[in-house]
Amino acid sequence: MNSTPSHNCRTADPSPTLSAGRGKRPVFPGAGRLIMKTKAKIQNGRGKPVKSARVIIPAASANPSFPVIAMAASAGGLKALSVILGGLPEDFPAAITIVMHLAPAHKSLLAEILNNRTHLAVKEAGTGDVLRPASVFIAPPNHHLFVTQGGRLRLSSSVSEKVHYARPSAEPLFASVARIYKKNAIGVVLTGGDGDGSFGVRIIKEQGGKVIAQDRPTSQDFSMPETSINTGEVDFILPLNEIAPKLIALAGDINRQKSEPAGLKIARQDSHKKQAHG
């Protein structure tokens, strides 16, 4: 078993630092090429199949109305993911995708471990898998994970560009989930080193989604959450044991908004505005 985050995988990246959206904020080296690849995968569904799948989740047509949660973790991530997934009910009405920085040279048993710690179905993601509620898909070591049209997953090749010196990285996952699921996207940045996810959370917010970051006291390494928090785009900074309840609440809110009649939705929004203005 190897579910230990890798730290010694830095490679030179000759590409320039680019800017993205709202005020042209600087982003990670290599962002331009990777995000263009993300767009191409979303539009064209390209990707090389990678053998995985140890837990079988039946195929289903994707429903773009349900929430999709994208999580990222590194150092201390196994504990964090175990606590969060263990706190979600078996009928949790959202799909979950996960990137965790793992040593690329070893087979990961992360999916098997987490599958024994939650009521949800957990599997290592493979190209062609389809997102569905109450299911968890984990990026395999050494492959970026993308969500494409119809909720189908695609994996990058094992020699694709590293982002934040990592493969898989949170950035392509967060960006693709945001562009497909928009306001139904929820990003979660957990304990870990470096700044992975800090670009993707901006895209999630630009598309109307929500972002959660783990707080400092419960993080083994606060670098990843802190970098995202410093963007000003994080909605909730929470201790580890409060993240699952918040996800349940956010997923419930999204599904209620989808199901309630338009007139009731407008009346509720008007009521909230009146309360806000005294």
Secondary structure by P-SEA (a helix, b strand, c coil): ccccccccbbbbbccccccccccccccccaaaaaaaaaaaaaacbbbbbbbbbcbbbbbbcccccbbbbbbbbccaaaaaaaaaaaaccccccbbbbbbbbcccccccaaaaaaaacccbbbbcccccccccccbbbbbcccbbbbbccccbbbbccccccccccccccaaaaaaaaaaaccccbbbbbcccccccaaaaaaaaaaacbbbbbbcccccccaaaaaaaaaaccccccccccaaaaaaaaaaaaaaaaacccaaaaaaaaaaaaaaaac
